[in-house]
Amino acid sequence: MTTATSPQVLNFVGGHWLTPTSPAGIALSNPATGEPLGHSPAGSGAEVDAAVEAAHAAFPSWRATPAADRVQFLFKLKALLEDHLDELATLITIENGKTLAESKGELRRGIENVEVACGIPVLMQGYSLEDVAPGIDEIMVRQPLGVAAIITPFNFPLMIPLWFLPYAIATGNTVVLKPSDRVPFSAARLVELIHQTGLPAGVVNLVNGGKPAVDALLDHPLVRAVSFVGSTPVAKYVYARGSAGGKRVQCQGGAKNHVVVLPDADPETTIKIIADSAFGCAGQRCLAVSVTVTVGEARSWFSESIASAAAALKVGNGLDAATQMGPVITAASRDRVVSLIARGEGEGATPIADGRAPANGGGGSFVGPTVLDGLPATSSLMETEIFGPVLSVVHAGSVEEALQLIDRSAYGNASSIFTSSGAAARQFRNAVSTGNVGVNIGVPAPMAYFPFSGWKGSFFGVMHAQGRDAVEFFTDKKVIVERWPREWSRKF
C-alpha cells in the first residue's frame, strides 16, 4: 500500500496496515487550496489496545537485542530519510501548508535526532565503582521502560515524532505513535520507511484518532511512558491524567516568546531575523517570536522597519518556490487569528501591518503577516498564544523592565535579545525566565544533542526531549550491589 497517495488514513499494528474500525473523525484538506484530502478516524480504545498489545508483545525480544544491533535500523532509517527528503517535504507542505524550504528544514532537524540516537551504545552506558565497601561492588545500568506512547501536534508532522521515537527504540522500548489527526499522512509515510528498515514487527506502531485515542493511551495499563507536544491546556491535561496512572510523562506546552531589542542592535540583521522568526511557518511553531520589546531608542527604527518587512513577504501555496509564507492549518485557525488581531486593535494596539485580508486568499486558510504596534502590557493578548503570523510590539525603558515583562508571562519556552553589548547579553541570559535563550538569534532551537528546554507553563515534567534528557526519560536506572566472598567460590 502507499499511504502517501491514499485518501484513507490507516493504522499500523504489529507490522500490518489496518483499516480503522472507529467512525470518521475530522475532514482533512490542503490548507493552501482547500482541496479535500480525506478523513481522519475518531480513534477508539479497541484500536489503541491492539497497538499497545502489539508493542507489549514485541518488547521482550527487542529489549534483549544488543544496543549496537538496535541502532543499525536507525542508520538505515537515516539513509531512507535522506533519499526521500524531497518527497517527504512535499507531503508535509501539502497537509500542513508550510513552504518546501521550511519542510526540508524540519526534516533536517528530525534527521539530526536519528543521528544522535545512533550513539545509544555510548549514551545509554551506566557506571560502576569497585569496593564501595570491602569486597562489595556497585553498578548502575539503564534499562528500557516498556511501551512508550508518543502524541504529536500538527505544526511539525515529522520533526516532533523524531524528537522522541529514535531515542525510545534505540534504548530498547517499543512505541505507539499517535500523530495529530490534522496531519496523518506524513507520519504514515515515516512509519512506511521505518518498516522498510526491517525493524521487527511491533516495535513501532501507528494509531490514528483524536481525543478518544489520546485518552485510551493515557489510561492503558501497559503504557509506561508518554511524550506529548501541544497547547498548554492539553499538555496540563495529558500530564495530569498520565501521571495519575503512574506513567512517566513529558509534555511540551504552548508559548508566548519575547525578543528584546536594544538600541545598539544592528537594525538590518535584527529586522530580518525577527521577521523570519515571527512569520516563518505562518507563526505556527513553538519557538516563533510573538512579542518584541523595544528598549529606549530602538523604538524609533524598529516598528516601521518590521512593518515593511512583513508587508514585503510573499504569501501563497508552499509548493510555489517563490512563496515565503504559507497558510495556517485550517479555516477555523484563520478565523481565530483574525479575531485575535481585532481584539488587540480594540485593546489599544495599532495594526501597522494588517494581514486580515491577504490579496491571495483564494480557497486556502491564509492570514498575512501582521504587526500590532504599541500593544499595552495589560492587553489579554500578552498572555494569549495566537499561533499565527502576528507580532506584537511593546516598548520598555530598560533591560530590567523588559525582563520583568517576560517574567510576568505564564509561559517560559524561549526568549532572545538583540544587542552588540556583551554585558547586556550576559545580564539577559542569566536573568531571563525561559528555558531556551537566544543572543542575536530569532529561533533558539537547540541542536539534537541538547535538550529542548522549556519552563513554567511551557513544559510539564522533568526530562525534556532530545539528547541526554531523552535517554534518561526512556530508561530506568537499576543499581546492583554485589558481594562474592572467596570462601563461597571454594565450594565449587
Protein Blocks (a to p, Z undefined) as FASTA:
>chain_A
ZZklpcbdcddeehiacddfbdcfdddddfknopaebjcdebifklmmmmmmmmmmmmmm
mmmpcfklmmmmmmmmmmmmmmmmmmmmmmmmmmnopafklmmmmmmmmmmmmmmmmmmm
mmmpccddehkbghiacddddddfbjadddddfklmmlmmmmmmmmmmmnopacdddddf
klmmlmmmmmmmmmmnopaehkaccdeddfklmmmmmmpmklmbdcddddfklmmmmmmm
mmmnopacdddddddddddddfkbcfklmmmmmmmmmmgghlpafkbcfbdcdehjlmmm
mmmmmmmmmmmpccddfklmkbmbdcdfblklmmmmmmmmmmmmmnopacfbccklcfkl
mmmdcddddddehiafkbmklmccfkpabddddddfbfklmmmmmmmpmbffbccdddfb
fklmmmmmmmpccfbdcehiablcdcfkbccddehjlbgcjbdgehjllmmmmpccdddd
ddddfklmmmZZ
